[in-house]
Structure formats: structure tokens, C-alpha cells
Amino acid sequence: MNILKFYNTLTRKKEIFTPWQDKKVGLYTCGPTVYNYAHIGNLRSYIFEDILKRVLLFNNYRVNHVMNITDVGHLTSDADEGEDKMEKGAKREGKTAWEIAEFYTLKFVENLHDLNVLEADILCRATDHIKEQITLVERLIAKGVAYTTSDGIYFDTTKIDDYGKLANLKKQKLKAGARIEMGEKKNPHDFALWKFTAAGEKRQMQWEAFGRQGFPGWHIECSAMSMKYLGEQFDIHCGGIDHIPVHHTNEIAQSETASGIKPWVKYWLHNEFLQIDGGKMAKSLGNIYTLQDIKDKGFNPLSLRYFMLGAHYKTKLNFTWEALAAAEHALNNIYSAVREWDKPKIGCAELEKKFLKAVNDDLNTPVALSVVWNLIKSEYPSSAKAETILKFDEILGLNIKNYLGKKIEIPLEIKKLMEERAEARKNKDWEKSDELRDKINQMGFTVDDTDEGQKII
């Protein structure tokens, strides 16, 4: 029997996975705030969550996957201050907030497609669920845990005994108003459920509710949409570790208070940061790369996926162009190897068992990749290896089937370009070498530099 285990942020330990309903899984993954392009640090979350979903499916679970699109209400500060990111994006580009949301939503979906991330069963926009969010705020008001200030409606975190349990927060004993940035909040951890449009402010996204024009708080969106589609208690909620102390903590507080059901979510999984030059990657720091940057440099987007699979999702990962090039080289070697294999047949049971054990042990993709290489280097018949690697790729998502058994016939024109490129590299004319590589790529072939020389993948 294959036991599936995950590290649960809520309990701070690795646990055997047992969903609320046998073989059915409700999965909610925090999606993007669509005011700009997603950077590759953001994309690490979606690749990790895709591996999770694929592992669940491989283990014969029926997964109902819901992902949100935050297209209103996410302020530039987690402290319920600053400008709405959507409104800020609109000013930056001279477009409406609605146009910004539509454009960057489509770009995000393109990114997921390029990275071979399975589509969510439900992709829900915050602006399409304003009614549900207002209703949830009303439930919290009726429970006596919300209060109104001049700028919005806030959740009183002192009304519940276990606030901050996900992040193991210790309540700060501060008097209301002791810090200027608290404004009219009663307690430092209190958070906005609904924000009122300020007098004289011109907003493109606002709705009439609670006697005034306003818009939802960031946290209320995820609670309202996940509960609408997955019910008031479901199995797994995911996101980056930066969501633990504020966003996910506040989701738990308002959701469990509204429903009276605990736990709202049984398993919480969070991925670590992708770093750059050993430090944080963030739009605010101006040190980000997008997937388009990866593509513009001639890389296969799946090389980024392979690169990220090389580290466990709970460990920090440092991005460099050299590391990405090494990942692409390794991926191309896999593609090159499988081109020579016969049609799939039978399989390699021992290696399949090792692979499944790795991915079922809290999604241990580095060990899983080592099993892939053991398979490639093994003495099993190529037909057996072909059968097994296709099973592996149901989880890895590297599109290996597109190369399996498809030997390349290299046209004479491509061979001549490769000869020119080999000469350029011999003469250390790297500019010409890159130009010839790009020309070969444009003709539908991919050249990879190996220890044995150039290869067409």
C-alpha cells in the first residue's frame, strides 16, 4: 500500500493524508493578484501545487481544484494600508483596472500553459463573487466579531482564542492607538473585511454595501470563494510561505468563526521562496524575472519546471542563469535518450515503486528525479523504460511523450549550420555561435551542447 504523507503547516509535522471523504479531495490554491506579470518566484508556487495535484490524481483521488484570481482588494500593504494594487496598475499603464485585470489574467494563464501546469477545475475571480463576500462579512457582523471604523469593517482578533495558530503568533499586548499605523483598529492584528471608499477618492472598482461605496478586503475573497465551491470544510489549502502569518492566518480566523466549524482546512502546504543571488526576489526590489524573460533568452519554459523540481518545495532555491542552463541541459539529455527507445511495454516495477515512494513522501521531487536518471542509465529493455518514464511524467509534467521514440532526421541544411557553429565555437566566436543556434531554433530544431559536442534534441 502506498502511503501519502504531507508536511502540515498547521500541525508542524508530516502526516498521513486522509481526506474528509474517501478518495475525494477539495484543493484550494491561492492564485495571483493580476496587476502585473507573475515573476518566476511566484511561479514556483504553481509548479509545486501542480506536482501536488498530479500526485493526488496518480494515487487515484478525485480532485476538485479551485484557484482564485485576485482582481480587487489587495492593497500594497498587508496592514490594510496603501493603494489597491489593481488601481495602482491601472494608473501605471493608463488603462482601466478591468483592462489590467483581464490582460494579466490571460498572461498568467499563458504562463501556466507554458509550464504544463494542469488547469484548475474552477478559476474564480474576486470581482465575480462580491455578493458572496458581502454575505460572509454580514455573517461575521452577526457573530459579534466585527466592528466599523471610518475606513472600513474590521475583524476583532481578540474575540477568538486561537488567532494566529497557523503561524504560531503570540498576541502583542498593545493598546489601541499605541501605534499610528493602527489607525482606528482596536488591536494590532485586526484586519479589514471590507474597506470604504474614502471621501474624494475615485475608484474604478467599488460596490454599494453597508450603507457606503466600498470594496472587499483581500482575505475575505479567498474565504468566500473557497467555501462557495468546496464547502465550509475541505482538505488542502496551499500557497507560498509569505501567506502564512497574515493572509492564511486571517482566512482561518474569519472562516472558522463564520461557520463555527474547526478545522476549516485539514492540511496546509506552503512552498519556500525562490531567491536570486542569495536574496529575496520581489517586484518591490526590482530584481525579478518573468517567464517571458526565460523564453526571450531561448530557454524552454519546461527547463524552469525541471530546475524547480530539483529542490524540495520546502527548501529555498537560488536562481541563476547558469543553474537554469544546467537544468535545460539535463532535460535535453532526457529527451535525447528517450528518442531512441522502443514503444512502451511492461514497465520497470522496482523503479516505479521507488519513484512513487519518493513523491508520496511529501512530494520529494529531487529523489524522484534521481530515480528517473537511474531508469535512463539502467539495463532494462528500452520498451520497459518507455512504459515507466511515461508513468513518471504523469507527475513530473515534462512532456516526455512528445519525444519518446521519435528519432530525428536532420536535414542537410541544419547539418551545415551545425558545422558552421562548431567552427565558431572552436574559434571562440560566441556571438556567431549564438546567432547560428537561434537560426537552427527558428527552423524547428533545438541544439544542445554536450561533452560529446552538439546534439539536436
C-alpha positions in Angstrom: 0.0 0.0 0.0 1.3 3.4 -0.9 1.1 5.9 2.0 0.8 9.5 1.1 2.3 12.0 3.5 2.5 15.8 3.6 4.1 18.3 6.0 1.1 20.2 7.5 2.0 23.8 8.4 -1.0 23.8 10.9 0.4 20.9 13.0 4.1 21.5 12.2 4.6 17.8 11.4 4.5 15.3 8.5 1.1 13.5 8.5 -0.5 10.6 6.6 -3.0 12.1 4.2 -6.6 11.2 5.0 -9.2 13.4 3.3 -12.6 14.1 4.8 -14.3 12.0 2.1 -12.7 8.8 0.8 -10.8 9.3 -2.5 -12.2 12.9 -2.9 -10.1 15.9 -2.3 -11.0 19.6 -2.1 -8.0 21.6 -3.0 -7.7 25.4 -2.9 -4.6 27.2 -4.2 -4.0 31.0 -3.8 -3.8 32.5 -7.3 -2.2 35.7 -8.4 -3.1 39.4 -7.9 -3.3 40.3 -11.6 -1.9 43.8 -11.6 1.4 42.8 -13.3 3.2 39.8 -14.7 3.9 36.9 -12.4 7.6 36.5 -11.7 9.4 33.2 -11.6 9.3 33.3 -7.8 5.5 33.4 -8.0 5.6 30.6 -10.5 7.3 28.3 -8.1 4.1 28.1 -6.1 2.1 27.0 -9.1 4.6 24.3 -10.1 4.7 22.9 -6.5 0.9 22.9 -6.4 0.7 21.2 -9.8 3.0 18.4 -8.6 0.7 18.0 -5.5 -2.3 17.8 -7.7 -0.7 15.3 -10.1 0.4 13.1 -7.2 -3.1 13.1 -5.8 -4.5 12.1 -9.2 -1.8 9.4 -9.6 -3.0 8.0 -6.3 -6.5 7.8 -7.7 -8.0 10.7 -5.8 -10.7 12.7 -7.4 -9.5 16.3 -7.1 -11.8 19.4 -7.1 -9.2 22.2 -7.6 -10.2 25.8 -7.1 -7.9 28.7 -7.7 -8.7 32.4 -7.2 -7.8 35.4 -9.3 -7.5 38.5 -7.1 -8.6 41.4 -9.3 -9.6 43.8 -6.5 -8.9 44.5 -2.8 -5.2 43.5 -2.5 -3.6 46.6 -1.0 0.1 47.5 -1.3 0.5 46.8 2.4 -0.6 43.7 4.3 -1.5 46.2 7.1 -4.7 47.3 5.3 -2.9 50.4 4.1 -1.9 51.9 0.8 -3.3 51.8 -2.6 -5.2 48.9 -4.2 -2.8 47.1 -6.4 -5.3 46.9 -9.3 -5.9 50.7 -9.2 -2.2 51.3 -9.0 -1.6 49.1 -12.0 -4.3 51.0 -14.0 -2.6 54.3 -13.3 0.8 52.9 -14.2 -0.4 51.8 -17.7 -3.1 54.3 -18.4 -5.8 51.6 -18.6 -8.8 50.8 -16.6 -8.5 48.4 -13.7 -10.8 46.0 -15.5 -8.5 46.0 -18.6 -5.4 45.5 -16.4 -7.1 42.5 -14.7 -8.1 40.9 -18.0 -4.7 41.4 -19.6 -2.6 40.0 -16.7 -5.1 37.1 -16.1 -4.6 36.0 -19.7 -0.8 36.3 -19.3 -0.9 34.3 -16.1 -2.9 31.5 -17.8 -0.4 31.5 -20.7 2.4 31.1 -18.2 0.7 28.0 -16.7 0.2 26.5 -20.1 3.9 27.1 -21.0 4.9 25.3 -17.7 2.5 22.4 -18.4 0.5 23.2 -15.2 -2.9 21.4 -15.2 -5.8 23.8 -15.3 -7.8 24.4 -12.1 -11.3 22.9 -12.2 -12.6 26.3 -11.2 -10.7 29.6 -11.8 -12.7 32.2 -9.9 -12.3 36.0 -10.0 -12.9 38.1 -6.9 -15.0 40.6 -8.8 -17.4 37.9 -9.8 -18.1 37.0 -6.2 -18.8 40.3 -4.5 -22.2 39.1 -3.3 -20.7 36.1 -1.5 -18.1 38.3 0.1 -20.7 40.7 1.4 -22.7 37.8 2.8 -19.7 36.5 4.6 -19.0 39.9 6.2 -22.6 40.1 7.3 -22.3 36.7 9.0 -19.2 37.9 10.9 -21.0 41.1 11.9 -23.9 38.9 13.2 -21.4 36.8 15.2 -20.2 39.9 17.0 -16.6 39.7 15.9 -16.6 42.7 13.5 -16.5 46.5 14.2 -16.8 49.5 12.0 -14.4 52.4 11.7 -14.4 55.4 9.4 -12.5 53.5 6.7 -14.0 50.0 6.9 -15.2 47.0 8.7 -12.6 45.1 10.7 -12.3 41.6 12.3 -11.6 41.8 16.1 -8.9 39.2 16.6 -9.3 39.3 20.4 -12.7 37.7 20.0 -11.3 34.3 19.3 -8.9 32.3 21.4 -6.8 30.7 18.7 -6.0 33.5 16.4 -2.6 33.0 14.7 -2.4 29.3 15.3 -1.2 28.6 11.7 1.8 31.0 12.2 2.2 30.3 15.9 1.7 34.1 16.5 1.9 35.5 20.0 -0.6 38.3 20.5 1.1 41.6 21.0 -0.3 43.4 24.1 -0.6 46.9 22.7 -3.3 49.4 23.5 -5.4 50.7 20.6 -3.8 53.7 19.0 -0.4 52.9 20.5 0.9 52.8 17.0 0.0 55.4 14.5 -0.2 52.9 11.6 -3.1 51.1 13.5 -5.4 54.0 12.7 -8.7 53.2 14.3 -8.0 49.5 14.7 -8.6 48.2 18.2 -5.8 45.7 18.1 -2.6 45.3 16.0 -3.6 42.0 14.4 -7.2 43.2 13.4 -7.7 43.1 9.7 -10.1 44.6 7.1 -13.1 42.6 6.0 -14.5 45.4 3.9 -12.9 48.8 3.0 -14.9 52.0 2.4 -14.1 54.3 -0.4 -12.5 57.4 1.1 -14.2 60.8 0.6 -13.0 62.4 -2.6 -11.3 59.2 -3.8 -12.1 58.0 -7.3 -12.1 54.2 -7.6 -12.9 52.1 -10.7 -13.8 49.1 -8.6 -16.4 49.7 -5.9 -19.8 48.4 -4.8 -22.6 49.6 -2.6 -22.7 47.7 0.7 -23.1 48.5 4.4 -24.5 51.9 3.5 -21.5 53.1 1.6 -19.4 52.5 -1.5 -16.5 50.2 -0.9 -14.6 47.1 -1.8 -13.6 43.8 -0.2 -10.6 43.1 1.9 -8.0 40.7 0.4 -8.6 37.9 2.9 -12.4 37.7 2.6 -12.1 36.9 -1.1 -10.4 33.5 -0.6 -12.7 32.5 2.2 -15.9 33.3 0.3 -14.8 31.7 -2.9 -13.3 28.5 -1.4 -16.4 28.0 0.8 -18.7 28.5 -2.2 -17.0 25.8 -4.3 -15.5 23.5 -1.7 -17.9 23.8 1.2 -17.3 25.1 4.8 -14.7 22.3 5.4 -12.2 21.0 2.9 -8.9 19.1 2.6 -6.0 21.2 1.4 -5.1 24.8 1.1 -1.8 25.9 -0.5 0.4 29.0 -1.1 3.8 30.5 -0.5 5.3 30.8 3.0 4.7 34.5 2.9 1.0 33.9 3.1 1.3 32.1 6.5 1.5 35.0 9.0 -1.1 37.3 7.5 -3.3 36.1 4.6 -3.8 32.5 5.6 -3.9 33.3 9.3 -6.7 35.7 8.6 -8.6 33.4 6.3 -8.7 30.8 9.0 -9.9 33.3 11.6 -12.8 34.6 9.6 -13.8 31.2 8.0 -13.9 29.2 11.2 -15.7 32.0 13.1 -18.3 32.3 10.4 -19.1 28.6 10.1 -18.3 27.5 13.7 -16.5 24.5 12.2 -13.0 23.6 13.1 -10.7 22.9 11.4 -11.8 24.8 8.3 -9.0 23.2 6.3 -7.3 20.0 7.4 -3.9 20.3 5.6 -1.9 23.5 4.9 1.0 23.2 2.5 3.4 26.1 1.8 6.4 26.4 -0.5 9.6 28.2 0.2 10.9 31.3 -1.7 12.8 31.3 -4.9 15.8 33.5 -4.3 18.0 35.4 -6.7 21.7 36.0 -5.9 21.0 34.5 -2.5 18.4 37.1 -1.6 14.6 37.7 -1.9 13.1 38.1 -5.4 10.3 40.7 -5.4 8.7 43.3 -7.6 9.3 45.9 -5.0 13.0 45.2 -5.1 13.1 45.4 -8.9 15.1 42.1 -9.2 12.6 39.9 -10.8 12.5 37.7 -14.0 9.3 36.7 -15.7 8.7 33.6 -17.8 8.9 35.8 -20.9 12.5 36.7 -19.9 13.3 33.0 -19.7 11.8 32.5 -23.2 13.5 35.6 -24.7 16.9 34.1 -23.7 16.0 31.0 -25.8 15.1 28.6 -22.9 12.4 26.0 -23.0 9.9 27.0 -20.2 9.9 23.4 -19.1 13.6 23.8 -18.2 12.4 26.2 -15.4 10.0 23.5 -14.3 12.8 20.9 -14.2 15.0 23.4 -12.4 12.4 23.8 -9.7 11.8 20.1 -9.4 15.4 19.7 -8.4 14.8 21.1 -5.0 12.2 20.1 -2.4 9.3 22.6 -2.3 10.0 23.4 1.4 13.6 24.4 0.8 14.9 27.7 -0.5 16.1 27.6 -4.1 18.6 30.1 -5.6 18.1 31.1 -9.3 21.0 31.8 -11.6 21.1 31.6 -15.4 23.9 29.1 -15.1 21.7 26.8 -13.0 18.8 27.2 -15.5 21.2 26.3 -18.3 22.3 23.2 -16.4 18.7 22.2 -15.9 17.9 22.6 -19.6 20.9 20.5 -20.5 19.7 17.8 -18.2 16.2 17.9 -19.6 17.5 17.8 -23.2 19.5 14.7 -22.3 16.3 13.1 -21.1 14.6 14.0 -24.4 17.6 12.8 -26.4 17.7 9.4 -24.6 14.0 8.6 -25.0 14.1 9.3 -28.7 16.0 6.1 -29.2 13.6 3.9 -27.1 11.1 1.4 -28.5 7.3 1.5 -28.0 6.2 1.3 -24.3 5.6 -2.2 -22.9 5.5 -3.9 -19.5 7.4 -1.4 -17.3 10.0 -1.5 -14.5 8.1 -2.3 -11.3 11.0 -1.8 -8.9 11.9 1.7 -10.1 8.2 2.6 -10.3 7.9 1.7 -6.6 10.9 3.8 -5.7 9.6 6.8 -7.6 6.1 6.6 -6.1 7.6 6.3 -2.6 9.6 9.5 -3.2 6.7 11.6 -4.5 4.3 10.2 -1.9 6.7 11.3 0.8 5.8 15.0 0.9 6.5 15.4 -2.8 10.2 14.6 -2.7 10.9 15.6 -6.4 14.7 15.6 -6.0 14.7 11.9 -5.1 12.1 11.2 -7.8 14.4 12.8 -10.4 17.3 10.6 -9.3 15.1 7.6 -9.9 14.4 9.0 -13.5 18.2 9.0 -14.1 18.6 5.5 -12.6 15.9 4.4 -15.1 17.6 6.0 -18.1 21.0 4.5 -17.2 19.6 1.1 -16.4 19.9 -2.1 -18.4 16.2 -2.6 -18.7 14.8 -3.0 -22.2 14.0 0.4 -23.8 10.3 -0.6 -24.2 10.1 -1.2 -20.4 11.9 2.0 -19.7 9.5 3.8 -22.0 6.4 2.5 -20.2 7.8 3.5 -16.8 9.0 7.0 -17.8 5.6 7.9 -19.1 4.2 7.0 -15.7 6.8 9.1 -14.1 5.9 12.0 -16.4 2.2 11.9 -15.3 3.6 13.6 -12.2 6.7 15.4 -13.5 4.9 17.1 -16.3 7.9 17.4 -18.6 6.1 16.4 -21.8 8.4 13.4 -22.4 5.8 11.7 -24.6 6.5 14.4 -27.3 10.0 12.9 -27.7 9.6 9.2 -26.9 10.6 7.0 -29.8 10.8 10.0 -32.2 14.2 9.8 -33.9 15.3 12.9 -35.6 16.2 13.1 -39.3 18.5 16.1 -39.5 18.2 18.0 -42.9 21.4 18.7 -44.7 20.8 22.5 -44.2 20.8 22.0 -40.4 23.9 19.9 -40.5 25.7 22.6 -42.4 24.6 25.2 -39.8 25.9 22.9 -37.0 29.2 22.6 -38.8 29.5 26.4 -39.0 28.5 26.7 -35.4 31.1 24.1 -34.3 33.8 26.1 -36.2 32.6 29.3 -34.5 32.8 27.7 -31.1 36.2 26.4 -31.9 37.3 30.0 -32.7 35.5 31.3 -29.5 33.2 33.4 -31.6 30.4 33.1 -29.1 28.3 35.8 -30.8 28.2 33.9 -34.1 27.6 30.7 -32.2 24.5 32.1 -30.6 23.2 33.5 -33.9 23.6 30.1 -35.5 21.9 28.4 -32.6 18.9 30.9 -32.8 18.7 30.3 -36.6 18.6 26.5 -36.0 15.9 27.0 -33.4 13.9 29.1 -35.8 13.9 26.2 -38.3 12.3 24.0 -35.7 15.3 22.2 -34.2 16.9 22.6 -30.8 20.7 22.3 -30.4 22.2 21.3 -27.1 25.9 21.5 -26.3 27.2 18.3 -24.6 30.5 16.9 -23.6 30.5 14.9 -26.8 29.7 18.0 -28.9 26.5 19.4 -30.4 23.3 17.4 -30.4 19.9 18.1 -32.0 17.2 17.4 -29.4 
